[in-house]
Structures are given as structure tokens and as C-alpha cells.
Amino acid sequence: MPKIAKPLNDMQVRRISRVGWHAVGGVAGLLLQVRKPAKEGAQIPRSWILRVKVGDERQPIGLGSYPQVSLAEAREMAKKLVIEAKQGINLKAKKRAQRSALLSAASKNKTFKECAEAYIEAHSSDYSSDKHRKQWPSTLTAYAYPIIGNMMVADITMRDVLSVLNQETHVTETEKGKLWYVKTETAKRLLGRIKTVLDYATVNEYRIGANPAQWTGYLSTQLPAPQKLQKVEHYPAVPYQMIGDFTSKLRKNDSISAKAIEFLILTAVRSGSVNHPRQLRRKDK
């Protein structure tokens, strides 16, 4: 066991500037390490080292920089580590494990915005058009990021998602209301994108538990269904007196859509049967 040096006080420790290891006393093996500055005139690097014997090996354990870690704090930490060393604990292995745990935890501390940007980047080739590609970040930037963008995805709850959907937004320059109620279609798409980002975060182990942006059983208990809020505006029907002229103009368009409309006019079937011919075949049977 190393000899315990005469305890130094704060003033004496502050004056130590010679390069090397200096015993400060109070705890056997507690040293102040002084290193040569990187360049002339720079601050002298000083840090605490505890040299403690574990089994047959003497291990140097770093306790932090001085004066960020004070003399009193260094002695207190050293006393605890000496007790652990006497119990046979490998202090170096313990410190490595703690560091690994901190690094692992830090790598999982992702904000909503970081996860959204990572998801968009990973799926950049999935979007059908440049317009669709821009819609993703634009809606998140406008409505989600100001409220949950800087939140850790692990901390986001249903209440936070509701805060996004219930935020005040302008419909016109003078009229405003809650996003879910006055811009329902936009809010619905926004919700889908928030859910996707949180799903991405869960799969990457940045958060655990159910997705707070899911509709069924979660937000459905808090908000009216979108279809109950959206006003359906039907296109006006073509007067029957004009159907002949309309059909003649329609036949000049060679697209599949034009042919589908003409088929619908001639057969009077439902639009679903035109869009999904299998439905029509099932009815014929």
C-alpha cells in the first residue's frame, strides 16, 4: 500500500505547475497529474489520477480534470474507489462498462427531427415525384418541428401529438382554427407522417412502447374522425341534354380515363366497378 503523503490544501494544489505526478495526500495513491501545454502560453493541463492496487496489479484510474473536479471531490471519489478495490472490483473494467453504457445511451438519444430527416433520406428513392418528395419535409417543418422537432422521440406521448394536431392555424388572413378541424386533409397526412417517423424510431430502438400517433384506440378516442369533418363537394352533373356533345368531345381524348368515363356513361354502372373491374365480374356471376 502506498505511503499517504502529507495532505495539501487548495492553495497548495493550485500552485503545482511542474510536469509530473504529485501526491496530494488525504487518500493513498491520489495524485495530481501535470502535463506539458500543447503550445507556449497555453493553460497547463492538470488532472486527477488514483493509483490503486487491485489484486496483483496497480491500476491508474482517471478522476477528471482539475480544477473542474475540486480537491475535495477528488478525495471523496478516491475513497469510494479504494473501498471497491479492496472488495476485488476491477475498476478499469467498471469504468469501461460505464463509458460504453453512456455512449450507447447517447447514440439512442435522437430527436424527432433527426429521425424524420434520417427516414426521408433512407426513402428518398421511394417518392413518385419531386413534388411528393418535398411534401414530406414541408408539412413536418410547418407543423410538427416547431412543437416536437427538438423532443427526444423516446419522450413523445399522445398528448404531444395532439398538441401538433390541435395547434392554431390560419385558414385565411383573418380566420383561424385548430389544424385538425380547419385543414383536416393536411392534418390527416401530417399524422400519417408523424406515425411513420415514430415507427422508424421504434424499429431503430430509439423509443419503446406503442406508437402514440396511431389512430385506432388512441387518437380516435380524442378527435372526431376525419370523414365527419371533411365537407364533400361533388362536381356538378352534366345536363342530359348535353350528354351527346360531351361524349363527342370525350372521344377525342384517347386516354384510359376518357374511355373509362364513356364506359360508365354507356353502362350506368357504379364508378367502383369501373375502377375495379373484378367487382363487376363478381356481380355478373
Backbone as numpy.savetxt, mean C-alpha at the origin, in Angstrom:
# Nx Ny Nz CAx CAy CAz Cx Cy Cz
36.94 -12.64 32.98 36.08 -11.44 32.98 36.97 -10.20 32.98
36.71 -9.25 32.08 37.57 -8.06 32.01 37.45 -7.21 33.25
38.55 -6.54 33.57 38.59 -5.66 34.72 37.69 -4.44 34.46
36.93 -4.06 35.49 36.04 -2.91 35.35 36.85 -1.64 35.54
36.85 -0.80 34.54 37.60 0.45 34.59 36.91 1.45 35.52
37.66 2.44 35.91 37.10 3.50 36.74 35.99 4.21 35.96
34.80 4.32 36.55 33.68 4.96 35.84 33.97 6.41 35.47
33.75 6.72 34.21 33.89 8.09 33.73 32.53 8.78 33.76
32.55 10.11 33.87 31.30 10.87 33.81 31.08 11.41 32.40
29.95 12.07 32.20 29.59 12.58 30.86 30.65 13.52 30.31
31.15 14.42 31.14 32.14 15.39 30.70 33.41 14.70 30.23
33.85 13.69 30.98 35.07 12.97 30.62 34.91 12.20 29.32
33.75 11.59 29.13 33.49 10.84 27.91 33.44 11.78 26.71
32.85 12.96 26.89 32.72 13.93 25.82 34.09 14.40 25.31
35.10 14.38 26.19 36.43 14.86 25.82 37.29 13.82 25.10
36.84 12.57 25.08 37.63 11.51 24.45 37.62 11.71 22.94
38.77 11.86 22.32 38.86 12.08 20.88 39.96 11.25 20.22
40.77 10.58 21.02 41.86 9.78 20.45 41.30 8.52 19.81
41.77 8.20 18.60 41.28 7.02 17.87 41.62 5.76 18.66
40.64 4.88 18.81 40.84 3.61 19.53 39.63 3.26 20.36
39.77 2.24 21.21 38.70 1.79 22.10 39.03 2.24 23.52
38.08 2.87 24.19 38.32 3.45 25.52 37.29 2.91 26.51
37.81 2.30 27.59 36.92 1.81 28.64 36.33 2.99 29.40
35.02 2.93 29.65 34.35 4.04 30.34 33.89 3.64 31.74
34.04 2.35 32.09 33.69 1.90 33.43 32.19 1.81 33.65
31.83 1.28 34.82 30.42 1.12 35.17 29.92 -0.27 34.84
30.35 -0.82 33.70 30.00 -2.16 33.26 31.24 -2.78 32.62
31.60 -3.97 33.03 32.79 -4.63 32.47 32.63 -4.81 30.97
33.62 -4.37 30.20 33.62 -4.56 28.76 32.97 -3.46 27.96
32.43 -2.42 28.62 31.80 -1.31 27.90 32.88 -0.34 27.43
32.91 -0.09 26.11 33.96 0.73 25.51 33.35 1.81 24.61
34.07 2.92 24.49 33.72 3.94 23.52 34.72 3.82 22.37
34.21 3.51 21.18 35.07 3.37 20.01 35.14 4.70 19.27
36.38 5.18 19.05 36.61 6.44 18.33 37.33 6.10 17.04
36.75 6.54 15.91 37.35 6.25 14.61 37.84 7.55 13.97
38.73 7.39 13.00 39.29 8.54 12.29 38.21 9.14 11.38
38.06 10.47 11.35 37.05 11.09 10.47 37.33 10.78 9.00
36.27 10.72 8.21 36.41 10.43 6.78 37.23 11.50 6.08
37.12 12.74 6.54 37.93 13.83 5.97 38.26 14.84 7.06
39.28 15.60 6.82 39.75 16.56 7.82 38.66 17.61 8.11
38.46 17.85 9.40 37.47 18.82 9.81 36.08 18.23 10.04
35.89 16.96 9.63 34.59 16.31 9.81 34.41 15.89 11.27
33.19 15.60 11.64 32.90 15.19 13.01 33.55 13.83 13.29
34.09 13.67 14.48 34.75 12.41 14.87 33.69 11.34 15.12
33.74 10.21 14.41 32.75 9.13 14.62 33.03 8.40 15.93
32.03 8.33 16.80 32.18 7.64 18.08 30.95 6.76 18.32
31.19 5.58 18.83 30.09 4.65 19.07 30.41 3.74 20.24
29.36 3.10 20.76 29.51 2.23 21.94 29.71 0.78 21.50
30.64 0.10 22.18 30.90 -1.32 21.95 30.91 -2.04 23.30
30.23 -3.17 23.34 30.29 -4.01 24.53 31.02 -5.30 24.16
32.16 -5.53 24.80 32.91 -6.77 24.59 32.54 -7.70 25.73
31.78 -8.76 25.37 31.27 -9.66 26.39 31.56 -11.10 25.99
31.88 -11.95 26.95 32.24 -13.33 26.68 31.01 -14.21 26.74
30.78 -14.96 25.64 29.69 -15.93 25.57 30.33 -17.28 25.29
30.30 -18.16 26.27 30.99 -19.44 26.12 32.48 -19.20 26.08
33.12 -19.70 25.04 34.57 -19.50 24.88 34.90 -18.33 23.96
33.88 -17.62 23.50 34.09 -16.55 22.52 33.77 -15.20 23.12
34.63 -14.22 22.85 34.36 -12.86 23.29 33.74 -12.09 22.12
32.53 -11.63 22.29 31.78 -11.01 21.20 31.70 -9.50 21.37
32.07 -8.72 20.34 31.85 -7.26 20.38 30.44 -6.95 19.86
29.66 -6.27 20.66 28.27 -5.95 20.31 28.12 -4.44 20.23
27.66 -3.94 19.10 27.44 -2.50 18.94 26.18 -2.05 19.67
26.28 -0.93 20.36 25.13 -0.41 21.12 24.63 0.93 20.59
25.19 1.40 19.47 24.73 2.66 18.90 25.79 3.75 18.95
25.50 4.84 18.28 26.45 5.97 18.18 26.36 6.88 19.40
27.49 7.49 19.70 27.55 8.51 20.76 27.65 9.89 20.08
26.90 10.89 20.50 26.10 10.99 21.73 24.62 10.65 21.54
24.24 10.12 20.36 22.82 9.75 20.17 22.37 8.78 21.28
23.25 7.85 21.61 23.02 6.98 22.77 23.91 7.52 23.89
23.29 7.98 24.96 24.05 8.62 26.05 24.85 7.59 26.85
25.73 8.07 27.70 26.53 7.20 28.57 25.63 6.37 29.47
24.62 7.00 30.05 23.70 6.28 30.95 22.94 5.19 30.20
22.46 5.51 28.98 21.72 4.53 28.18 22.62 3.37 27.77
23.88 3.67 27.42 24.82 2.62 27.03 25.08 1.67 28.19
25.25 2.21 29.40 25.48 1.37 30.58 24.27 0.50 30.88
23.07 1.08 30.73 21.85 0.32 31.00 21.71 -0.85 30.02
21.95 -0.59 28.74 21.87 -1.66 27.73 22.93 -2.71 27.98
24.14 -2.26 28.34 25.25 -3.19 28.57 24.94 -4.14 29.73
24.35 -3.61 30.81 24.00 -4.45 31.97 23.04 -5.57 31.57
22.03 -5.24 30.77 21.05 -6.25 30.34 21.70 -7.31 29.47
22.58 -6.88 28.57 23.24 -7.82 27.67 24.21 -8.74 28.42
24.88 -8.22 29.43 25.78 -9.04 30.23 25.00 -10.16 30.93
23.81 -9.82 31.42 22.96 -10.83 32.08 22.56 -11.91 31.07
22.18 -11.49 29.86 21.80 -12.45 28.82 22.99 -13.34 28.43
24.17 -12.73 28.34 25.37 -13.50 27.98 25.66 -14.57 29.03
25.45 -14.24 30.31 25.67 -15.20 31.37 24.68 -16.36 31.29
23.54 -16.10 30.67 22.53 -17.15 30.49 22.80 -18.00 29.26
23.88 -17.67 28.53 24.27 -18.46 27.37 23.65 -18.02 26.07
23.01 -16.87 26.05 22.38 -16.36 24.82 23.45 -15.84 23.87
23.36 -16.25 22.61 24.28 -15.75 21.58 23.81 -14.36 21.17
24.49 -13.34 21.65 24.03 -11.97 21.45 24.11 -11.53 19.98
25.14 -12.00 19.27 25.28 -11.64 17.86 24.14 -12.24 17.04
23.85 -13.51 17.31 22.76 -14.18 16.58 21.42 -13.51 16.89
21.22 -13.11 18.14 19.98 -12.44 18.53 19.85 -11.10 17.81
20.97 -10.36 17.73 20.93 -9.05 17.08 20.65 -9.19 15.59
21.27 -10.23 14.95 21.00 -10.47 13.52 19.54 -10.79 13.29
18.97 -11.61 14.18 17.56 -11.98 14.05 16.66 -10.77 14.20
16.99 -9.89 15.15 16.19 -8.67 15.35 16.28 -7.76 14.14
17.49 -7.65 13.58 17.68 -6.81 12.40 16.89 -7.37 11.21
16.94 -8.69 11.04 16.20 -9.32 9.94 14.71 -9.10 10.10
14.22 -9.20 11.35 12.79 -8.98 11.61 12.39 -7.55 11.28
13.26 -6.58 11.64 12.97 -5.17 11.35 12.95 -4.92 9.85
13.93 -5.50 9.12 13.99 -5.33 7.67 12.78 -5.95 7.00
12.39 -7.14 7.51 11.22 -7.82 6.94 9.95 -7.01 7.16
9.82 -6.46 8.38 8.64 -5.64 8.69 8.62 -4.38 7.83
9.81 -3.78 7.64 9.89 -2.56 6.84 9.52 -2.82 5.38
9.91 -3.99 4.87 9.61 -4.31 3.47 8.12 -4.51 3.24
7.39 -4.80 4.32 5.95 -5.03 4.20 5.14 -3.77 4.50
5.81 -2.72 4.91 5.10 -1.46 5.19 4.91 -0.69 3.89
3.87 -1.04 3.16 3.59 -0.42 1.88 2.35 0.46 1.99
2.42 1.63 1.37 1.26 2.50 1.34 0.32 2.07 0.22
-0.91 2.57 0.28 -1.88 2.25 -0.77 -1.37 2.74 -2.11
-0.80 3.94 -2.15 -0.31 4.50 -3.41 0.82 3.65 -3.98
1.73 3.19 -3.13 2.83 2.34 -3.60 2.30 1.05 -4.21
1.31 0.45 -3.56 0.73 -0.79 -4.08 -0.02 -0.55 -5.39
-0.74 0.56 -5.46 -1.48 0.89 -6.68 -0.53 1.08 -7.86
0.55 1.81 -7.63 1.52 2.07 -8.70 2.20 0.78 -9.13
2.50 -0.10 -8.16 3.13 -1.37 -8.49 2.18 -2.25 -9.29
0.90 -2.25 -8.92 -0.09 -3.06 -9.67 -0.25 -2.53 -11.09
-0.37 -1.23 -11.24 -0.54 -0.63 -12.57 0.66 -0.95 -13.46
1.85 -0.86 -12.88 3.07 -1.16 -13.63 3.10 -2.63 -14.06
2.72 -3.52 -13.16 2.74 -4.95 -13.46 1.71 -5.33 -14.53
0.63 -4.56 -14.63 -0.45 -4.89 -15.56 -0.56 -3.87 -16.70
0.51 -3.17 -16.98 0.47 -2.12 -18.00 0.08 -2.65 -19.38
0.39 -3.92 -19.65 0.08 -4.49 -20.97 -1.34 -5.04 -21.05
-2.06 -5.03 -19.93 -3.41 -5.60 -19.91 -4.48 -4.66 -20.44
-4.19 -3.36 -20.43 -5.23 -2.39 -20.77 -5.47 -2.37 -22.28
-6.73 -2.26 -22.63 -7.13 -2.35 -24.04 -6.77 -1.11 -24.84
-6.61 0.01 -24.17 -6.30 1.26 -24.88 -5.53 2.20 -23.96
-4.94 3.21 -24.56 -4.21 4.20 -23.77 -5.16 4.96 -22.87
-6.38 5.17 -23.33 -7.40 5.86 -22.53 -7.70 5.07 -21.26
-7.89 3.74 -21.42 -8.17 2.88 -20.28 -6.98 2.85 -19.31
-5.78 2.86 -19.88 -4.57 2.82 -19.07 -4.47 4.09 -18.20
-4.89 5.21 -18.73 -4.82 6.47 -17.99 -5.96 6.62 -16.98
-7.09 5.93 -17.23 -8.24 6.05 -16.34 -7.92 5.50 -14.95
-7.15 4.42 -14.92 -6.81 3.80 -13.63 -6.15 4.81 -12.68
-4.98 5.34 -13.03 -4.35 6.28 -12.10 -5.09 7.59 -11.93
-5.83 8.02 -12.96 -6.51 9.32 -12.86 -7.61 9.30 -11.81
-8.42 8.23 -11.75 -9.49 8.17 -10.74 -8.90 7.99 -9.34
-7.84 7.20 -9.23 -7.21 7.01 -7.92 -6.58 8.32 -7.44
-5.92 9.03 -8.37 -5.29 10.30 -8.01 -6.32 11.33 -7.57
-7.44 11.36 -8.28 -8.47 12.37 -7.99 -9.22 12.09 -6.69
-9.51 10.82 -6.41 -10.42 10.52 -5.30 -9.82 9.68 -4.17
-8.93 8.74 -4.49 -8.43 7.82 -3.45 -7.16 8.32 -2.76
-6.18 8.76 -3.55 -4.89 9.14 -2.97 -5.00 10.25 -1.92
-5.83 11.28 -2.12 -5.90 12.33 -1.09 -6.35 11.82 0.28
-7.06 10.70 0.31 -7.60 10.19 1.58 -6.83 8.97 2.09
-6.55 8.00 1.22 -5.88 6.78 1.70 -4.54 6.52 1.02
-4.11 7.43 0.16 -2.88 7.21 -0.61 -1.66 6.96 0.26
-1.52 7.71 1.36 -0.35 7.58 2.22 -0.58 6.65 3.41
-1.73 6.00 3.46 -2.00 5.04 4.53 -1.33 3.71 4.22
-0.85 3.02 5.25 -0.34 1.67 5.06 -1.52 0.76 4.69
-1.33 -0.06 3.67 -2.44 -0.91 3.24 -2.90 -1.83 4.36
-1.98 -2.17 5.27 -2.34 -3.05 6.39 -3.33 -2.38 7.34
-3.39 -1.04 7.32 -4.24 -0.31 8.26 -5.58 0.11 7.67
-5.78 -0.08 6.38 -7.01 0.40 5.73 -8.19 -0.47 6.13
-9.26 0.17 6.58 -10.48 -0.52 6.99 -11.64 -0.11 6.09
-12.79 -0.72 6.35 -13.99 -0.38 5.58 -14.35 1.09 5.78
-14.11 1.62 6.97 -14.42 3.03 7.24 -13.60 3.96 6.36
-12.37 3.57 6.10 -11.51 4.39 5.23 -12.01 4.35 3.79
-12.46 3.18 3.34 -13.01 3.07 1.99 -14.29 3.90 1.89
-15.10 3.87 2.94 -16.33 4.68 2.96 -16.00 6.17 2.91
-14.91 6.57 3.55 -14.50 7.97 3.52 -14.21 8.42 2.10
-13.65 7.50 1.30 -13.38 7.82 -0.11 -14.69 7.94 -0.87
-15.58 7.00 -0.68 -16.83 6.97 -1.46 -17.82 8.05 -1.02
-17.71 8.50 0.21 -18.65 9.51 0.72 -18.06 10.92 0.74
-16.91 11.10 0.11 -16.31 12.44 0.08 -17.17 13.40 -0.75
-17.12 14.66 -0.38 -17.87 15.68 -1.11 -17.19 15.96 -2.45
-17.97 16.00 -3.51 -17.42 16.29 -4.83 -18.39 17.17 -5.59
-17.89 17.94 -6.53 -18.72 18.86 -7.30 -19.32 18.16 -8.52
-20.62 18.34 -8.68 -21.30 17.88 -9.89 -21.24 18.98 -10.93
-21.51 20.20 -10.48 -21.36 21.40 -11.30 -20.57 22.40 -10.46
-20.37 23.58 -10.99 -19.62 24.59 -10.24 -20.32 24.99 -8.95
-21.63 24.88 -8.93 -22.39 25.31 -7.74 -22.99 24.14 -6.96
-23.13 22.99 -7.60 -23.78 21.84 -6.96 -22.74 20.80 -6.58
-22.87 20.24 -5.37 -21.97 19.17 -4.95 -22.72 18.19 -4.06
-22.11 17.03 -3.85 -22.71 16.00 -3.03 -21.72 14.88 -2.80
-22.16 13.82 -2.16 -21.28 12.68 -1.88 -21.02 11.89 -3.17
-19.78 11.53 -3.36 -19.34 10.88 -4.60 -20.21 9.69 -4.98
-20.51 8.80 -4.05 -21.29 7.60 -4.34 -22.68 7.93 -4.87
-23.21 9.07 -4.45 -24.58 9.43 -4.80 -24.68 10.30 -6.04
-23.68 11.14 -6.27 -23.80 12.08 -7.39 -22.97 11.69 -8.62
-21.97 10.82 -8.41 -21.18 10.30 -9.53 -21.05 8.79 -9.35
-22.20 8.15 -9.37 -22.28 6.73 -9.01 -21.42 5.84 -9.89
-21.47 6.05 -11.20 -20.70 5.19 -12.10 -19.20 5.35 -11.85
-18.75 6.59 -11.66 -17.34 6.84 -11.35 -16.95 6.19 -10.03
-17.81 6.34 -9.02 -17.55 5.77 -7.70 -17.51 4.25 -7.75
-18.38 3.67 -8.57 -18.43 2.21 -8.71 -17.11 1.69 -9.31
-16.63 2.37 -10.35 -15.35 1.96 -10.95 -14.20 2.17 -9.98
-14.24 3.28 -9.26 -13.21 3.58 -8.27 -13.16 2.49 -7.21
-14.31 2.06 -6.73 -14.38 1.00 -5.73 -13.75 -0.29 -6.24
-14.04 -0.62 -7.50 -13.45 -1.82 -8.09 -11.94 -1.75 -8.13
-11.41 -0.57 -8.41 -9.95 -0.39 -8.48 -9.32 -0.44 -7.09
-9.99 0.13 -6.10 -9.48 0.06 -4.73 -9.44 -1.40 -4.28
-10.50 -2.14 -4.58 -10.55 -3.56 -4.21 -9.42 -4.34 -4.86
-9.16 -4.07 -6.13 -8.09 -4.77 -6.85 -6.73 -4.49 -6.22
-6.49 -3.23 -5.87 -5.20 -2.85 -5.25 -5.05 -3.55 -3.89
-6.12 -3.62 -3.11 -6.05 -4.27 -1.80 -5.91 -5.78 -1.95
-6.50 -6.36 -3.00 -6.28 -7.78 -3.29 -4.81 -8.02 -3.60
-4.23 -7.13 -4.41 -2.80 -7.21 -4.75 -1.95 -7.16 -3.48
-2.31 -6.27 -2.56 -1.56 -6.12 -1.31 -1.66 -7.38 -0.45
-2.84 -7.99 -0.43 -3.04 -9.21 0.37 -2.21 -10.36 -0.18
-2.23 -10.54 -1.50 -1.47 -11.62 -2.13 0.03 -11.45 -1.88
0.49 -10.20 -1.82 1.90 -9.92 -1.58 2.25 -9.83 -0.09
1.27 -10.19 0.75 1.46 -10.26 2.21 1.76 -8.91 2.84
1.23 -7.83 2.23 1.35 -6.50 2.82 0.21 -6.23 3.80
-0.85 -7.04 3.72 -1.97 -6.93 4.64 -2.59 -8.32 4.79
-3.38 -8.50 5.84 -4.07 -9.76 6.06 -5.54 -9.46 6.33
-6.35 -10.49 6.22 -7.77 -10.33 6.50 -8.59 -10.07 5.26
-9.90 -9.91 5.47 -10.82 -9.69 4.37 -10.59 -8.34 3.71
-10.98 -8.26 2.45 -10.83 -7.01 1.70 -11.94 -6.04 2.11
-11.61 -4.90 2.70 -12.63 -3.95 3.15 -13.35 -3.23 2.02
-12.89 -3.43 0.77 -13.53 -2.77 -0.36 -14.50 -3.70 -1.08
-14.74 -4.90 -0.53 -15.69 -5.79 -1.20 -17.12 -5.34 -0.94
-17.97 -5.56 -1.90 -19.35 -5.06 -1.83 -20.23 -5.97 -0.98
-20.35 -7.24 -1.36 -21.27 -8.16 -0.71 -20.88 -8.40 0.75
-21.81 -8.12 1.63 -21.59 -8.37 3.05 -20.80 -7.30 3.77
-20.24 -6.36 3.02 -19.45 -5.29 3.63 -20.08 -3.95 3.28
-19.68 -3.40 2.15 -20.18 -2.08 1.76 -21.66 -2.11 1.41
-22.17 -3.29 1.04 -23.60 -3.39 0.72 -24.47 -3.11 1.94
-23.89 -3.25 3.14 -24.64 -2.96 4.36 -24.59 -1.47 4.72
-23.75 -0.72 4.00 -23.54 0.69 4.34 -24.03 1.66 3.28
-24.13 1.18 2.04 -24.47 2.07 0.93 -25.60 1.47 0.10
-26.43 2.33 -0.52 -27.45 1.82 -1.44 -26.81 1.24 -2.68
-27.44 0.24 -3.28 -26.91 -0.39 -4.48 -26.82 0.62 -5.61
-25.77 0.54 -6.42 -25.59 1.53 -7.51 -26.78 1.62 -8.45
-27.39 0.46 -8.77 -28.50 0.47 -9.73 -29.73 1.22 -9.21
-29.80 1.39 -7.88 -30.92 2.14 -7.31 -30.69 3.65 -7.37
-29.44 4.02 -7.61 -29.09 5.45 -7.65 -28.97 5.98 -9.07
-28.58 5.11 -10.00 -28.35 5.55 -11.36 -29.68 5.77 -12.09
-29.81 6.93 -12.70 -31.00 7.23 -13.48 -30.82 6.68 -14.90
-31.72 5.79 -15.28 -31.64 5.20 -16.61 -32.28 6.13 -17.62
-31.53 6.55 -18.61 -32.04 7.43 -19.66 -32.04 6.66 -20.98
-33.22 6.25 -21.41 -33.36 5.47 -22.63 -33.25 6.38 -23.86
-32.69 5.82 -24.92 -32.68 6.56 -26.19 -34.10 6.62 -26.74
-34.47 7.71 -27.37 -35.83 7.80 -27.94 -36.02 6.77 -29.06
-37.22 6.22 -29.16 -37.52 5.24 -30.20 -37.70 5.93 -31.55
-37.43 5.20 -32.63 -37.65 5.72 -33.98 -39.15 5.59 -34.30
-39.80 6.66 -34.67 -41.22 6.56 -35.03 -41.41 5.53 -36.15
-42.48 4.72 -36.07 -42.65 3.62 -37.03 -42.79 4.14 -38.47
-43.26 5.38 -38.62 -43.38 5.93 -39.97 -42.01 6.11 -40.63
-40.95 6.23 -39.82 -39.61 6.49 -40.34 -38.74 5.23 -40.41
-39.30 4.07 -40.07 -38.49 2.86 -39.99 -37.89 2.46 -41.33
-38.66 2.69 -42.42 -38.15 2.32 -43.75 -36.93 3.15 -44.12
-37.03 4.47 -43.90 -35.92 5.35 -44.21 -34.72 5.03 -43.32
-35.00 4.72 -42.05 -33.92 4.38 -41.11 -33.20 3.10 -41.55
-33.99 2.09 -41.98 -33.39 0.81 -42.39 -32.54 0.99 -43.65
-32.99 1.83 -44.58 -32.21 2.09 -45.80 -30.86 2.70 -45.47
-30.84 3.64 -44.54 -29.58 4.27 -44.12 -28.71 3.27 -43.34
-29.38 2.42 -42.59 -28.66 1.44 -41.78 -27.89 0.45 -42.66
-28.50 0.07 -43.83 -27.88 -0.91 -44.72 -26.63 -0.37 -45.42
-26.46 0.95 -45.38 -25.24 1.53 -45.96 -24.04 1.36 -45.04
-24.33 0.99 -43.79 -23.26 0.73 -42.81 -22.99 -0.77 -42.82
-21.76 -1.16 -43.12 -21.43 -2.57 -43.29 -20.92 -3.22 -42.00
-21.08 -2.58 -40.88 -20.55 -3.13 -39.63 -21.46 -4.22 -39.07
-20.89 -5.03 -38.18 -21.64 -6.09 -37.51 -22.75 -5.49 -36.65
-22.46 -4.34 -36.04 -23.47 -3.69 -35.18 -24.70 -3.30 -35.99
-24.47 -2.75 -37.17 -25.59 -2.34 -38.03 -26.43 -3.55 -38.44
-25.77 -4.66 -38.77 -26.50 -5.88 -39.16 -27.29 -6.45 -37.99
-26.70 -6.33 -36.79 -27.39 -6.82 -35.60 -28.65 -6.01 -35.33
-28.56 -4.68 -35.53 -29.74 -3.82 -35.32 -30.83 -4.15 -36.33
-30.43 -4.36 -37.58 -31.42 -4.71 -38.61 -32.08 -6.04 -38.29
-31.29 -7.01 -37.83 -31.83 -8.31 -37.45 -32.86 -8.15 -36.33
-32.54 -7.28 -35.36 -33.45 -7.04 -34.24 -34.76 -6.42 -34.72
-34.65 -5.46 -35.67 -35.85 -4.81 -36.21 -36.74 -5.82 -36.94
-36.11 -6.69 -37.74 -36.87 -7.62 -38.58 -37.49 -8.77 -37.78
-36.85 -9.14 -36.68 -37.33 -10.30 -35.92 -38.07 -9.92 -34.64
-37.86 -8.67 -34.16 -38.51 -8.19 -32.93 -38.13 -9.02 -31.71
-36.94 -9.65 -31.73 -36.48 -10.39 -30.55 -35.89 -9.40 -29.55
-35.62 -9.89 -28.38 -35.01 -9.03 -27.36 -33.53 -8.80 -27.70
-33.00 -7.67 -27.24 -31.61 -7.33 -27.55 -30.64 -8.36 -26.98
-31.01 -8.99 -25.86 -30.15 -10.00 -25.28 -29.96 -11.20 -26.19
-31.00 -11.52 -26.95 -30.90 -12.65 -27.88 -30.01 -12.31 -29.06
-29.93 -11.03 -29.42 -29.05 -10.61 -30.51 -27.59 -10.60 -30.03
-27.40 -10.10 -28.81 -26.05 -10.04 -28.26 -25.51 -11.42 -27.90
-26.43 -12.32 -27.48 -26.04 -13.66 -27.07 -26.91 -14.68 -27.81
-26.52 -15.04 -29.02 -27.35 -15.93 -29.85 -27.69 -17.26 -29.20
-26.91 -17.74 -28.26 -27.21 -19.01 -27.60 -28.55 -18.95 -26.89
-28.87 -17.77 -26.34 -30.17 -17.62 -25.68 -31.31 -17.85 -26.67
-31.14 -17.37 -27.90 -32.16 -17.52 -28.93 -32.32 -18.99 -29.30
-31.19 -19.71 -29.42 -31.25 -21.13 -29.79 -31.93 -21.93 -28.69
-31.68 -21.59 -27.43 -32.32 -22.32 -26.33 -33.84 -22.13 -26.36
-34.26 -20.88 -26.70 -35.70 -20.62 -26.78 -36.35 -21.38 -27.90
-35.63 -21.51 -29.04 -36.19 -22.23 -30.19 -36.43 -23.70 -29.86
-35.58 -24.28 -28.99 -35.75 -25.67 -28.63 -36.96 -25.86 -27.74
